[in-house]
Amino acid sequence: MALEIELSSRQQEIIRTLLQSHAPLSPHDLANQIDVSVRTVQRDLKELQSVFTKYGLAVQKNRRKGVWVEGPGNKRRQLDHDLYFQQKKRLFSQEERRLGLTFDLLLGNEAVKSYLFSRRYDVTEATISYDLNVLEEWFPHFGLELVRKPGLGVYIEKQEDAVRTAAVFMMTEQLSVDEWLGFFNTGSFPAENYFTKEILKKSLMIQELPYLERAVRQMFSSRGITFDDRDYVHFILHVHISVLRVKNGCSIESIKEQTNIYSDHDKELAEEIAGIVLRYFHTELPEREVVYLAFKVLILKRINDAEDVPEPSTRLIPMDTMMAFIEEAGKNLGVSLSGDSVLMSGLISHLQSAVTRINNDMQIHNPLLGKISEQYKDVFQACEQAVPILERSLKVSIPRAEIGYITLHIGSAAIRSTETPMKTCRAVVVCASGIGTGRFLSTRVKKELPDVQVVDVVSMMALADWLASGNYVDVIISTVHLPFLEQDQNVVTVSPLLQKRDIEQIGTAVESLRLKQSRDLPAVPSKQPDTSRLLAVARYGEAISQILRNLFLYENVVFTDLNHLLNHFKTHDVVKDFDRFIEDIKERERLGGFTWGALAMLHSRTDSVSQVMMALFRLKRPIRWPVSEDEYNEVRTLLVLAAPAGAPREHVEIIGEISSALIEEDFMESLAKDSEGKLRKAVERVLTGSYMEKANLFNERT
């Protein structure tokens, strides 16, 4: 039996995962294994029903258990066999396609016709043309020009040095310094994705890179030369791109005039690196490439060499300038930052190398810039407004990427200024450099987890020596994978910005440690219930009451547009600000729509509502609802869920049970057909089932 429909590689992976699983998988677990969103998994499962049915198999779904496949073993093996022989079809997202096009153009040596790109990425030439319009505005930032000539094709008018700089920039934008350091040490990435699998391993051929990096690191280490991790990663990637370009027949055509200032020692280091390249890549670098490397070594040393750091009396960053900047940033934030010696020393140390980079025309990359400017908007704006003080004094133009790093230092100090210490668990924070993101992460940990005492912040490279020196901690909080540690080390890997899930991970690790320490202690009679847990259960009940009170059903609705649909809420007291309600719903929908079968869901956390609410619209005629850039589903039912922006966590969890229940066919049928009375009972069944689970969990803990 052969598969009659062509499946994407993602759909094939979903089928294989379900066939090989011996237990039900939740949509969330399935999405994590395949590295896509839950919405994508739910949409694909709907489309794959016919495939399983053809093979005599059935997909079973239960909101509490998850998803699994039932059917004879021979049928399962037949489907798995047919999958193996079907040619895979790669589906590219818009982001993946543009990323691929960028590297195609940067690393290509000749013009490429648009129709070849359209075949490669399986889209129309019009879509490729639109993508190129977007990229056309990006290349000039690196002194590159996108050229499109009818009859000839598309190519980059380029200077070799600019191509390499742009390629390294893209590599450090896609993966953080921590992730690159982890790859150097392990040869693998924490999560495989399009960039790591398709671009790095196939186009950029990085399989040998860890060997090159290890040899270069040993070379520098044997001479007592050390670098900031961020600068070192950029240097190694630059070497790799240079080797790749030489292998492809592209070499530096002219060397900057400044190259004659490198020393004989710099040239010797460059020649040794060329020898390492020959050993691992079997590529001999021409003399002008060795000279180019010598100049890169010089810049790297100039940024990091302690001999180039002025003494305090002739410090590159004047003390009065630093004090004026810190005072202005604090004033913009409404906090006092004066007298914070950690902030002063950290900022001076950081800015010395940053100013050197700027003066030597080196790109400053900050892959966290978007998240920093969004999640810490007030701090970023305060720094942005105070930066002119530094620019006037230092006579440099400070880019937004650098302001992002400064924000981490100022944000740390702002949190420190209001913290109340209450430490019981010892921790060390590990990151790329042990300075910028590490200090910020350390302060966030202290603020969010008052029971955790951060005793030090160290770089990944220095951690082994730090532990060998007799330092002891209960937990290691790291932004990078640490494969060299013993298995019994209590390590938690987190985001540099410390997201909610990271806080929960650390809390779990600390709680596990306490439980382990208390196993041999005699039991102490409980004096009274845990009030916080009691309140949490009460809030779950309160959320259920609000949803059932604010449950609205509308039949035979004629859909013209979203504004017309949402007009039904104008008369409801639960909506405080109708115009804001429409705006917030639309804003959330712009981030990505959700459909499941013939149902589309609109949802938002918004200040425009006073309580948790749910509304269901059954349409008189089906409509086409967008689920992606060029994909639509036929929808007959619209579900609207909303909660106040400041609603307790328990309220948000309870309303989330509604969307979780969409996987159950009987609940979906109730949403589509049941009378208002039966619908209310179905919703109540879903919510109270969840409530009882949480209440039972509370009883077990108390």
C-alpha positions in Angstrom: 0.0 0.0 0.0 1.4 3.4 -0.9 0.5 6.8 0.6 -1.7 8.6 -1.9 -1.2 12.1 -0.5 2.1 13.9 -0.1 2.9 14.7 3.5 5.3 17.4 4.8 8.3 16.3 6.8 6.5 17.7 9.9 3.4 15.6 9.3 5.5 12.5 8.8 7.3 13.2 12.1 3.9 13.6 13.9 2.8 10.2 12.6 6.0 8.5 13.5 6.0 9.9 17.0 2.5 8.7 17.6 3.2 5.3 16.1 6.3 4.8 18.3 4.9 6.2 21.5 3.7 3.5 24.1 1.6 6.0 26.0 -0.6 9.0 25.3 1.1 12.3 24.5 -0.4 15.7 25.2 -0.4 18.1 22.3 2.1 20.2 24.2 4.5 17.3 24.5 4.0 16.4 20.9 4.7 20.0 19.8 7.9 20.1 21.9 9.2 16.9 20.4 8.7 18.2 16.9 9.7 21.8 17.7 6.5 23.4 16.4 3.6 25.2 18.1 0.6 23.4 19.7 -1.7 25.0 17.2 0.3 23.5 14.3 0.1 20.1 15.9 -3.6 20.4 16.4 -4.2 21.5 12.8 -2.0 18.7 11.4 -3.8 16.1 13.6 -7.1 17.1 12.0 -5.7 16.7 8.5 -4.0 13.4 9.3 -7.2 11.7 10.5 -7.9 10.3 6.9 -4.4 8.9 6.7 -4.8 6.8 9.9 -8.3 5.7 8.9 -7.0 4.4 5.5 -4.6 2.1 7.4 -7.3 0.9 9.8 -6.0 2.9 12.7 -7.8 5.4 14.9 -6.5 8.5 16.6 -7.9 8.7 20.2 -8.0 12.0 22.0 -8.7 12.8 25.6 -8.1 16.2 27.2 -6.6 14.7 30.4 -4.7 11.7 28.9 -3.6 13.2 25.6 -3.4 11.8 22.0 -2.6 8.2 21.0 -3.1 5.7 18.1 -5.1 2.5 18.4 -5.0 -0.4 15.9 -3.3 -3.7 15.0 0.5 -3.9 15.1 0.7 -5.0 11.4 -1.2 -1.9 10.3 1.1 0.4 12.4 4.1 -1.2 10.8 2.7 -0.9 7.3 2.1 2.9 7.8 5.6 3.3 9.2 7.0 1.4 6.2 5.1 3.5 3.6 6.3 6.7 5.4 9.9 5.6 5.0 9.6 5.4 1.2 7.6 8.6 0.7 9.8 11.5 -0.6 9.9 14.2 2.0 8.6 17.7 1.2 10.1 20.6 3.2 7.7 23.3 4.2 9.3 26.6 5.0 8.0 29.3 7.2 8.3 32.9 6.1 11.2 33.5 8.6 13.0 30.3 7.5 12.6 31.2 3.8 14.0 34.7 4.3 16.9 33.4 6.4 17.7 30.8 3.8 17.6 33.5 1.0 19.9 35.7 3.0 22.6 33.0 3.3 22.0 31.9 -0.3 22.8 35.5 -1.5 25.6 36.1 0.9 27.5 32.9 0.1 26.6 32.6 -3.5 29.2 33.4 -6.2 26.8 34.2 -9.1 23.4 35.5 -10.0 20.4 33.2 -9.4 17.1 33.5 -11.2 14.0 34.0 -9.0 12.3 30.9 -10.3 15.1 28.8 -8.9 14.5 30.3 -5.5 10.7 29.7 -5.9 11.4 26.0 -6.6 13.8 25.6 -3.7 11.4 27.1 -1.2 8.2 25.9 -2.8 6.5 29.3 -3.1 5.5 31.5 -6.1 7.9 33.9 -7.7 5.7 36.7 -6.4 6.4 35.6 -2.9 10.1 35.4 -3.5 10.0 38.9 -5.0 8.2 40.2 -1.9 10.9 38.6 0.3 13.6 40.2 -1.8 12.0 43.6 -1.3 12.3 43.1 2.5 15.9 41.9 2.3 16.8 44.8 -0.1 16.5 47.2 2.9 18.7 45.0 5.2 21.8 44.5 3.1 22.9 48.2 3.0 23.5 48.1 6.8 26.6 46.1 5.9 27.6 48.1 2.8 26.1 45.5 0.5 23.6 46.0 -2.4 21.0 43.6 -3.6 21.0 43.7 -7.4 18.0 42.3 -9.5 18.6 42.3 -13.3 16.0 40.9 -15.7 17.4 38.0 -17.7 20.4 37.6 -15.4 19.0 37.1 -11.9 19.6 38.2 -8.3 22.9 38.7 -6.7 24.8 40.8 -4.1 27.1 43.6 -5.1 29.6 43.0 -2.4 33.0 43.5 -0.8 34.4 40.3 0.7 35.0 41.7 4.2 31.4 43.0 4.3 30.0 39.6 3.3 31.9 37.9 6.2 30.8 40.5 8.7 27.1 40.1 7.6 27.3 36.3 7.8 28.8 36.3 11.3 26.2 38.9 12.4 23.4 36.5 11.2 25.0 33.5 12.9 25.1 35.4 16.3 21.6 36.7 15.8 20.2 33.2 15.4 22.1 31.6 18.3 23.3 33.3 21.5 27.0 33.4 22.6 26.0 30.8 25.3 24.6 28.4 22.6 27.7 28.8 20.5 30.0 28.1 23.5 27.9 25.0 24.2 28.3 23.8 20.6 32.1 24.3 20.8 32.1 22.1 23.9 29.6 19.4 22.9 29.3 19.5 19.1 25.5 19.8 19.4 22.8 22.4 20.0 20.1 22.3 22.8 17.4 22.2 20.1 17.6 21.4 16.4 15.8 23.8 14.1 15.9 25.0 10.5 18.9 27.2 11.1 21.0 24.5 12.8 20.0 21.6 10.6 19.7 23.2 7.1 21.9 26.3 7.2 24.7 25.5 9.7 25.2 21.9 8.9 24.5 21.8 5.2 25.3 25.3 3.9 28.0 26.4 6.4 29.4 22.9 7.1 30.2 23.5 10.8 30.8 19.9 11.7 34.5 20.5 12.0 34.2 23.8 13.8 34.4 22.5 17.4 37.8 20.9 16.5 39.1 24.2 15.1 37.8 26.1 18.1 39.4 23.7 20.5 42.8 24.0 18.8 42.7 27.8 18.6 41.6 28.0 22.3 44.6 25.8 23.3 46.9 28.0 21.2 45.7 31.2 23.0 45.7 29.5 26.4 49.3 28.2 26.1 50.4 31.9 25.6 48.3 33.1 28.5 46.0 35.1 26.2 42.3 35.3 27.4 39.3 37.0 25.8 35.8 38.0 26.6 33.6 35.1 25.5 31.5 37.2 23.2 34.5 38.6 21.3 36.1 35.2 21.2 32.9 33.6 19.6 32.7 36.3 17.0 36.4 35.8 16.1 36.0 32.0 15.8 33.0 32.3 13.6 34.8 34.9 11.4 37.7 32.4 11.0 35.2 29.7 10.0 33.4 31.9 7.4 36.8 33.0 6.0 37.8 29.4 5.5 34.4 28.6 3.8 34.8 31.6 1.5 38.3 30.6 0.5 37.1 27.0 -0.2 34.4 28.5 -2.5 37.0 30.5 -4.4 36.4 33.9 -2.7 39.2 35.7 -1.0 40.0 39.1 0.4 41.0 41.3 -2.5 42.5 44.2 -0.7 43.6 44.7 2.9 42.8 47.8 5.0 45.6 50.3 5.4 45.6 49.7 9.1 46.8 46.2 8.7 50.4 47.4 8.7 50.1 48.2 12.4 49.9 44.6 13.5 52.9 43.1 15.3 55.1 40.2 14.4 53.5 38.4 17.3 50.0 38.9 15.7 51.3 37.6 12.4 52.7 34.5 14.2 49.4 33.8 15.8 47.6 34.2 12.5 50.1 31.8 10.8 49.5 29.2 13.5 45.7 29.6 13.0 46.3 29.0 9.3 48.1 25.8 10.2 45.1 24.7 12.3 42.8 25.4 9.3 45.0 23.3 7.0 44.9 20.5 9.6 41.2 20.3 10.1 39.8 21.8 6.8 42.6 20.7 4.4 42.5 24.2 3.1 45.6 26.4 2.7 45.0 30.1 3.3 46.8 32.5 0.9 49.1 35.1 2.3 46.5 37.9 2.1 44.1 35.8 4.2 46.8 35.3 6.8 47.4 39.1 6.9 43.6 39.6 7.2 43.6 37.1 10.2 46.6 39.0 11.8 44.5 42.2 11.7 41.6 40.4 13.3 43.9 39.0 16.0 45.1 42.5 16.6 41.6 43.9 17.0 40.7 41.1 19.3 43.7 41.6 21.5 43.2 45.4 21.5 39.7 44.9 22.9 40.7 42.4 25.6 44.4 42.9 26.4 44.8 44.2 29.9 47.9 46.2 28.8 45.6 48.4 26.7 43.3 49.3 29.7 44.3 52.7 31.0 45.1 53.2 34.7 42.4 54.9 36.8 44.1 58.3 36.4 43.8 58.2 32.6 40.7 56.0 32.5 39.0 55.7 29.1 35.6 56.3 30.7 35.9 59.5 32.9 34.4 58.9 36.4 32.4 62.1 36.3 30.9 61.1 33.0 29.9 57.7 34.4 28.4 59.3 37.5 26.4 61.8 35.4 25.1 59.0 33.2 24.1 56.8 36.2 22.4 59.7 37.9 20.4 60.6 34.8 19.3 57.0 34.1 18.2 56.6 37.7 16.3 59.9 37.5 14.5 58.7 34.4 13.5 55.5 36.2 12.6 57.3 39.4 15.1 55.4 41.6 18.4 56.3 43.2 21.4 54.4 41.7 24.2 56.5 43.2 26.6 54.6 45.5 26.2 51.3 43.7 29.8 50.2 43.3 28.9 47.0 41.5 27.1 49.1 38.8 30.0 51.6 38.5 32.7 49.0 38.1 30.6 46.8 35.9 29.6 49.6 33.5 33.1 51.0 33.3 34.6 47.6 32.5 31.9 46.9 29.9 32.1 50.3 28.2 35.8 50.3 27.8 35.7 47.3 25.5 32.5 48.6 23.8 34.1 51.9 22.9 37.1 50.2 21.6 34.9 48.1 19.3 33.1 51.2 18.1 36.3 53.1 17.4 37.6 50.1 15.4 34.4 49.8 13.3 33.5 46.4 14.8 29.9 45.4 14.7 28.2 45.1 18.1 25.8 42.2 18.1 23.1 41.8 20.7 20.7 38.9 19.9 18.7 39.8 23.0 18.0 43.4 21.9 14.4 42.7 20.8 13.4 41.0 24.1 15.3 43.5 26.3 13.7 46.6 24.6 10.3 44.9 24.8 10.3 43.3 28.3 12.3 46.0 30.0 10.9 48.9 28.0 11.1 51.5 30.9 14.7 50.7 31.7 15.7 50.7 28.0 14.1 54.0 27.4 15.7 55.5 30.5 19.1 54.4 29.3 18.4 55.6 25.7 17.5 59.1 27.1 20.7 59.2 29.2 23.1 57.8 26.6 23.8 61.3 25.0 25.8 62.1 28.1 28.2 59.3 27.2 28.2 60.1 23.5 29.2 63.8 24.1 32.0 62.9 26.5 33.4 59.9 24.6 32.7 61.4 21.1 31.2 58.2 19.8 27.8 57.1 18.6 26.4 54.3 20.8 24.2 51.9 18.8 20.9 50.4 20.1 22.6 47.0 20.5 25.0 48.5 23.0 22.2 50.3 24.8 20.6 46.9 25.3 23.7 45.7 27.2 23.8 48.9 29.2 20.1 48.3 30.1 21.0 45.0 31.8 23.5 46.8 34.1 21.1 49.6 34.9 18.2 47.2 35.3 20.2 45.1 37.8 21.0 48.1 39.9 17.4 49.3 39.8 16.3 45.9 41.2 19.1 45.8 43.7 18.0 49.2 45.1 14.7 47.8 46.2 15.6 44.2 47.2 15.1 42.7 50.6 17.6 39.8 51.2 16.3 36.6 52.6 18.7 33.9 51.5 18.8 30.2 52.4 19.9 28.3 49.3 23.4 29.0 47.8 23.7 29.4 44.0 26.2 30.4 41.4 25.1 32.1 38.1 27.0 31.0 35.0 26.8 32.8 31.6 28.9 33.7 28.6 31.1 36.4 30.1 30.1 36.6 33.8 29.4 40.3 33.4 26.5 41.8 31.5 23.7 39.2 31.2 25.1 37.3 34.1 24.8 40.2 36.5 21.3 41.0 35.3 20.3 37.4 35.7 21.8 37.3 39.2 19.8 40.3 40.3 16.6 38.9 38.8 17.1 35.6 40.6 17.6 37.5 43.9 14.5 39.6 43.3 12.2 36.7 42.1 13.6 34.0 44.4 14.4 35.6 47.8 15.3 32.2 49.3 18.2 31.9 46.8 21.5 33.5 47.7 23.6 34.1 44.6 27.2 33.9 45.9 29.0 34.6 42.6 28.6 35.1 38.9 31.2 33.3 36.7 31.8 32.6 33.0 31.3 29.1 31.6 35.0 28.9 30.9 35.9 29.8 34.5 33.4 27.5 36.2 35.5 24.4 36.5 38.3 26.3 38.2 35.8 28.1 40.4 34.4 24.8 41.7 37.9 23.2 42.0 38.9 26.1 44.3 36.6 24.7 47.0 33.5 26.9 46.3 30.3 25.1 47.2 26.8 25.9 46.1 23.4 24.1 46.3 22.4 24.9 42.7 24.1 26.1 39.5 21.9 28.5 37.4 23.3 28.6 33.9 22.4 30.2 30.5 24.4 27.5 28.7 24.5 23.7 28.7 27.3 22.4 31.0 28.2 18.9 29.8 31.5 18.7 31.7 29.9 18.7 35.2 29.3 15.7 37.3 25.8 14.2 37.0 25.0 14.8 40.7 25.5 18.6 40.3 22.2 20.4 40.6 22.1 22.5 37.4 19.2 24.5 36.0 19.5 25.9 32.5 17.6 29.2 32.0 17.1 32.1 29.6 19.3 35.1 30.3 16.1 37.2 30.8 14.7 34.7 33.4 11.3 33.9 32.1 8.4 32.6 34.2 9.1 29.0 33.4 12.8 29.5 34.5 11.6 30.8 37.9 9.5 27.7 38.2 12.4 25.5 37.3 14.7 27.0 39.9 11.9 26.9 42.5 11.4 23.2 41.8 15.2 22.5 42.1 15.3 24.4 45.4 12.2 22.6 46.7 13.7 19.2 45.7 16.9 20.0 47.5 15.0 20.9 50.7 12.9 17.7 50.5 16.2 15.7 50.1 17.7 17.4 53.1 14.6 16.9 55.3 14.2 13.1 54.6 16.1 12.1 57.8 14.4 14.7 60.0 11.5 13.7 62.4 8.1 14.6 61.2 6.6 17.7 62.7 2.8 17.9 63.2 1.1 20.4 61.0 -0.1 23.4 62.9 -2.4 24.9 60.2 -3.2 24.6 56.5 -1.0 26.4 54.0 -3.0 29.7 53.5 -1.5 30.5 50.1 -2.7 27.1 48.7 -6.1 27.6 50.3 -6.4 31.0 48.6 -5.3 29.5 45.3 -8.1 26.9 45.4 -10.5 29.6 46.3 -9.4 31.7 43.3 -9.9 28.6 41.0 -13.5 28.4 42.2 -14.0 32.2 41.8 -12.8 31.9 38.1 -15.3 29.1 37.4 -18.2 31.2 38.8 -17.2 34.2 36.7 -17.0 32.1 33.5 -20.4 30.5 34.1 -21.9 33.9 34.9 -20.3 35.6 31.9 -21.1 32.8 29.3 -22.9 34.1 26.2 -24.2 32.1 23.3 -25.3 33.7 19.9 -27.1 31.7 17.2 -27.4 32.2 13.5 -24.9 35.1 13.4 -24.2 36.7 10.1 -20.5 37.5 10.0 -19.4 40.5 8.0 -16.3 41.6 9.8 -14.7 41.3 13.3 -16.0 44.8 14.4 -19.5 43.8 13.6 -19.2 40.5 15.5 -17.7 42.1 18.6 -20.5 44.7 18.7 -22.5 42.1 20.5 -20.5 42.9 23.6 -21.5 46.6 23.7 -24.3 46.0 26.1 -22.4 43.7 28.5 -21.3 45.1 31.9 -18.3 42.9 31.9 -16.7 44.9 29.1 -15.6 48.2 30.6 -14.0 49.8 27.5 -15.5 48.5 24.3 -13.1 50.3 21.9 -10.1 49.0 23.8 -11.6 45.5 23.9 -11.9 45.4 20.1 -8.3 46.8 19.7 -6.8 44.2 22.1 -8.6 41.3 20.5 -7.4 42.4 17.0 -3.9 42.9 18.3 -3.8 39.4 19.7 -5.2 38.0 16.5 -2.4 39.7 14.5 0.1 37.6 16.4 -1.4 34.4 15.0 -4.8 32.9 14.5 -6.1 29.6 16.0 -8.5 27.2 14.4 -9.4 23.6 15.4 -11.7 21.9 12.8 -14.6 24.2 12.1 -13.9 26.4 15.1 -11.8 29.6 15.4 -10.8 31.0 18.7 -10.2 34.7 19.6 -8.7 35.4 23.0 -7.0 38.2 24.9 -5.8 39.3 28.3 -7.0 42.9 28.4 -7.8 45.7 30.9 -11.0 46.3 29.0 -12.8 43.5 30.8 -13.5 43.3 34.5 -14.0 39.5 34.8 -13.2 36.3 33.0 -15.6 35.7 30.2 -16.6 33.3 27.4 -18.7 33.8 24.3 -19.7 31.5 21.5 -20.9 32.6 18.1 -22.6 30.0 15.8 -22.6 31.4 12.2 -25.4 31.2 9.8 -23.0 30.5 6.9 -19.4 29.2 7.1 -16.6 31.7 6.5 -12.9 31.4 5.4 -10.7 32.1 8.4 -6.9 32.8 8.0 -4.6 30.4 9.8 -1.4 31.5 8.2 -0.1 33.8 5.5 -1.7 31.9 2.6 -3.8 29.3 4.3 -7.5 29.4 5.3 -9.9 27.0 7.2 -13.7 26.9 6.8 -15.1 28.0 10.1 -18.7 27.7 11.5 -18.2 28.6 15.1 -16.2 31.4 16.8 -15.1 31.1 20.4 -14.1 34.3 22.3 -12.2 34.0 25.6 -11.1 37.1 27.6 -9.5 37.7 31.0 -8.4 40.9 32.8 -4.8 41.8 32.2 -4.1 41.6 35.9 -6.1 38.5 36.6 -4.6 36.0 39.1 -2.7 33.1 37.7 -5.5 30.7 38.8 -8.1 32.6 36.7 -5.9 32.4 33.6 -5.3 28.6 34.2 -9.0 27.9 34.5 -10.0 29.7 31.3 -7.2 27.9 29.6 -9.0 24.6 30.4 -11.6 25.6 27.8 -9.0 25.7 25.0 -7.4 22.5 26.3 -10.8 20.7 26.1 -11.1 21.4 22.4 -9.2 18.2 21.8 -12.3 16.2 23.1 -14.7 15.5 20.3 -17.8 15.5 22.6 -16.9 19.0 23.9 -16.4 20.2 20.3 -19.8 18.8 19.4 -21.4 20.5 22.4 -19.9 23.9 21.3 -21.2 23.4 17.8 -24.7 22.1 18.5 -26.0 22.0 22.1 -28.6 24.3 23.5 -27.5 27.0 26.0 -28.5 24.8 28.9 -26.5 21.8 27.7 -23.6 24.0 26.7 -23.4 25.5 30.1 -23.4 22.0 31.7 -20.6 20.9 29.3 -18.5 23.9 30.2 -19.2 23.4 33.9 -18.1 19.7 33.6 -14.8 20.7 32.0 -14.1 23.4 34.6 -15.2 21.5 37.7 -13.2 18.5 36.7 -10.1 20.7 36.6 -11.1 22.3 39.9 -11.4 18.9 41.6 -7.9 17.8 40.4 -6.4 21.0 41.8 -8.3 20.7 45.1 -7.2 17.1 45.5 -3.6 18.1 44.9 -4.0 20.7 47.6 -5.3 18.1 50.1 -2.4 15.7 49.3 0.1 18.5 50.0 -1.5 19.6 53.3 
